[in-house]
Amino acid sequence: MSSNSDNATTLAENKVLILYILNLINGEIRQDYLFKIISSINDINYFYFKQVLTDLIDSNLVGTYTKEEEPLIKITSEGKNAYILTKAVLPGITKLKADNVFAKEFSSIEEEASVIAEFTPKSENEYIVKCKIIENNDTIFEVKTYAGSRDRAKRIVDNWRQNANIIYPKVLNLLLEDKKD
C-alpha cells in the first residue's frame, strides 16, 4: 500500500516540477529541451517523462503547438493556476536543485536552440539540408539546400552547427554586396 502512495507522490512531484520549470520559462520550449532540464534535476527516464507530460497535456495544463515546423510546448493559464495550487507538493530541496539546474541548463539550451541544422532524405541519394538561426523564437536566417549524399548532408549540418557564427555573417555580407560589372 505504501508503494502506491510513494508512486502517487512521485507522480505528483514530477507533474509539479514540470509545471514549475515551464512557469519559469514563461514561453515555449521543445520537449527534448524540457526533458534535458527535468532529467538533470530528477532521475527520470524518457518514457516516464513522456507519460507525465502527456498527462499534463491531456489535462490542458500544458499546451502543444507547432511553430515553423517545430513542435513546442508551453504552460497554459490552467497550468499556471494548477502550479500555484500545488506548488507545496514540490520538496524544497528539489526546488532548490531545479533553480540551480535551470539557470545553468536553460542558458545552454537557449544557445543550442538558436542554431539549428537538420537533413531529411528525399530519396536514397538525395537529401534536403536546412540550416537556421533563431532569436527570440523567430527565425532570422534560414537556408535550405540539396546534398547529393548522406555524408555531404551530415558535413553541412555539422559545419553549420560548429561554425554558424562565422558562416552567417559571410553569407549576409555576400547578399548585401553590390557587384557591378
Residue pairs with C-beta under 8 A, 6 or more apart in sequence:
9 89
11 52
12 86
12 89
13 42
13 89
13 90
13 91
13 94
14 38
14 42
14 44
14 48
14 49
14 52
15 52
15 55
15 56
15 61
15 86
16 83
16 86
16 87
16 89
16 90
17 38
17 41
17 42
17 90
17 94
17 98
18 34
18 38
18 52
18 53
18 56
18 62
19 56
19 61
19 62
19 75
19 79
19 80
19 82
19 83
19 86
20 83
20 87
20 90
20 95
20 98
21 34
21 37
21 38
21 41
21 98
21 102
22 29
22 34
22 62
22 73
22 74
22 75
22 79
23 75
23 79
23 80
23 83
24 102
24 106
25 75
25 106
26 75
27 74
27 137
28 65
28 67
28 72
28 73
28 74
28 137
29 72
29 73
29 74
29 109
30 70
30 71
30 72
30 73
30 113
31 50
31 53
31 71
31 73
33 109
33 112
33 113
34 53
34 73
35 46
35 49
36 105
36 109
37 101
37 102
37 105
37 106
37 109
38 44
38 49
39 45
39 46
39 49
40 101
40 105
41 94
41 97
41 98
41 101
41 102
42 94
44 52
53 62
53 73
56 62
56 79
57 63
57 64
57 73
59 78
59 82
60 76
60 78
60 79
61 75
61 76
61 78
61 79
61 82
62 73
62 74
62 75
62 76
62 79
63 73
63 74
63 75
63 76
63 79
64 71
64 72
64 73
65 71
65 72
65 74
66 72
67 137
68 139
75 83
90 98
113 134
114 133
114 134
114 135
115 132
115 133
115 134
115 160
115 161
115 164
116 130
116 131
116 132
116 133
116 134
117 129
117 130
117 131
117 132
117 156
117 157
117 158
117 160
117 161
117 164
118 129
118 130
118 157
119 127
119 128
119 129
119 130
119 147
119 150
119 153
119 154
119 156
119 157
120 127
120 128
120 130
121 127
121 150
122 128
122 146
125 148
125 149
126 146
126 147
126 148
127 146
127 147
127 148
127 149
127 150
127 152
127 153
128 144
128 145
128 146
128 147
129 144
129 145
129 146
129 147
129 153
129 156
129 157
130 142
130 143
130 144
131 142
131 143
131 144
131 145
131 156
131 157
131 160
131 164
132 139
132 141
132 142
132 143
133 139
133 140
133 141
133 142
133 164
133 168
134 140
141 168
141 171
141 172
143 171
145 156
147 153
147 156
159 167
160 167
